[in-house]
Amino acid sequence: MELRTITVLTKGNRVSRKSIEKLDLLLLILETIDLNGIQSLYALSNKLDLNDILPNKIAIWKLRNNNPLRRSYMNHNIKSNEFDALIKITVEMSRYLYPYIRNILQSKENSEKSSEVWNDFNNRFTELIYERLNINCMRVKKLLNKNRNDEMLVKSLLTLSLCISNHGYLKLKTFLLNV
């Protein structure tokens, strides 16, 4: 039943812009945590044997530029297998970075004790937004709003935390496709 829902939501072989946008923001959050983000994404694609879909860093970059919020947005139809490959990388990178994700979430909860961790994370995320996203777009401006930004970051970090389970791939895919 769950697989049938996923197939219907992908509309054949195409993925919605909203799903691509959500996935790219999750990847941007992972890049915020891992300073060698794109290198790590590429290394994971090799580890997961996704070389036929993601042969190099440029292929990953091109797929992520399907996010309409990107500064260098390209309106190409991302294929289901390419979207799946990015999901697999996101899940694997979340597993690898889970201790850091947990630490960041704990620092948000205990803002008096360790706000430095949350503030560093939030500042780095904001820098990446300015660097990579179109800051003239209203949705990006909302990401730069401190109150909305914090709420979105906590929800996204929780999403990344939940996708490290054995069925993390299916959970994340379902989350991304249920727009």
C-alpha positions in Angstrom: 0.0 0.0 0.0 2.8 2.4 0.9 4.7 1.8 -2.3 1.5 2.4 -4.4 1.1 5.8 -2.7 4.7 6.7 -3.5 4.3 5.7 -7.2 1.2 7.8 -7.5 2.8 10.9 -6.0 5.8 10.8 -8.3 3.4 11.3 -11.3 5.0 8.6 -13.4 8.7 9.4 -13.7 8.7 13.0 -12.5 9.2 14.5 -9.1 7.5 17.7 -7.9 9.4 20.9 -7.4 8.3 21.0 -3.8 9.8 17.6 -3.1 13.0 18.6 -4.7 13.1 21.8 -2.7 12.5 19.9 0.6 15.2 17.4 -0.2 17.7 20.1 -1.2 17.1 21.9 2.0 17.8 18.7 4.0 21.0 18.3 2.0 21.9 21.9 2.7 21.4 21.3 6.5 23.7 18.3 6.2 26.3 20.4 4.4 25.9 22.9 7.2 27.0 20.2 9.7 29.7 18.6 7.5 32.1 21.3 6.2 33.2 18.9 3.4 29.6 18.6 2.3 29.9 18.0 -1.5 32.9 15.8 -1.1 31.1 13.7 1.5 28.0 13.5 -0.7 30.2 12.2 -3.6 32.0 9.8 -1.3 28.7 8.4 -0.1 27.4 8.0 -3.7 30.5 5.9 -4.4 30.0 3.9 -1.2 26.4 3.2 -2.1 27.4 2.2 -5.6 25.4 5.0 -7.3 28.1 5.9 -9.8 25.9 5.1 -12.8 23.4 7.8 -11.6 25.8 10.2 -9.9 29.1 9.8 -11.6 30.7 12.9 -10.2 30.2 16.0 -8.0 28.9 18.0 -11.0 26.1 15.5 -11.5 25.1 16.0 -7.9 25.3 19.8 -8.2 23.1 19.7 -11.4 20.4 17.6 -9.7 20.4 19.9 -6.7 20.0 22.9 -9.0 16.5 21.7 -9.8 15.5 23.3 -6.6 13.6 26.5 -7.6 15.1 28.3 -4.6 18.6 28.0 -5.9 20.6 30.9 -7.3 21.6 28.8 -10.2 18.2 27.1 -10.8 17.9 24.9 -13.8 14.4 23.7 -14.8 15.1 20.1 -15.8 12.9 17.2 -14.9 14.6 15.2 -12.3 14.0 11.4 -12.8 12.8 9.1 -10.1 16.0 7.2 -10.0 18.0 10.4 -9.5 15.7 11.6 -6.8 16.0 8.1 -5.1 19.8 8.3 -5.3 19.8 11.7 -3.5 17.4 10.3 -0.9 19.8 7.3 -0.3 22.7 9.7 0.1 20.7 11.9 2.5 19.8 8.9 4.7 23.3 7.6 4.8 24.8 11.0 5.5 22.2 11.5 8.3 23.3 8.2 9.9 26.9 9.3 9.7 26.2 12.7 11.2 23.5 11.6 13.7 25.7 12.4 16.8 26.2 15.9 15.6 22.5 16.3 14.7 21.5 15.1 18.2 24.0 17.5 19.7 22.6 20.5 17.8 19.1 19.6 18.8 20.1 19.3 22.4 21.8 22.6 22.3 18.6 24.2 21.0 16.7 22.7 23.9 19.3 23.8 26.5 19.9 27.2 25.0 21.3 28.5 28.3 24.0 25.9 28.5 25.1 25.4 24.9 23.6 28.0 22.7 27.0 28.4 21.0 26.5 25.1 19.2 23.0 26.1 18.0 24.2 29.6 17.1 27.2 28.3 15.1 25.0 25.9 13.2 22.3 28.6 12.5 24.9 31.1 11.4 26.6 28.6 9.0 23.2 27.6 7.6 22.4 31.3 7.0 25.7 31.8 5.3 25.0 28.8 3.0 21.6 30.3 2.1 23.2 33.6 1.1 25.8 31.8 -0.9 23.6 29.3 -2.7 20.0 30.4 -2.7 18.2 33.2 -4.5 17.7 35.7 -1.6 15.3 37.7 -3.7 12.8 34.9 -3.5 10.1 35.2 -0.9 10.4 31.6 0.3 14.2 32.2 0.8 13.5 35.4 2.7 11.3 33.4 5.0 14.2 31.0 5.7 16.3 34.1 6.7 13.6 35.1 9.2 15.1 34.1 12.6 11.8 32.8 14.1 10.7 30.8 11.1 14.2 29.7 10.4 14.6 28.1 13.9 11.3 26.3 13.6 12.1 24.9 10.1 15.6 23.9 11.2 14.4 22.0 14.3 11.7 20.2 12.1 14.3 19.3 9.5 16.9 18.1 12.0 14.2 15.9 13.5 13.3 14.6 10.1 16.9 13.7 9.5 17.1 12.0 12.9 14.1 9.9 12.1 15.4 8.7 8.8 18.4 6.9 10.3 16.4 3.8 11.1 16.3 0.6 9.1 13.4 1.9 7.0 14.7 5.5 6.9 14.8 5.5 3.1 11.1 4.8 2.8 10.2 7.2 5.6 12.1 10.0 4.0 10.8 9.3 0.6 7.2 9.3 1.9 7.8 12.5 3.8 9.3 14.2 0.7 6.6 13.1 -1.7 3.7 13.9 0.5 3.6 17.6 -0.3 
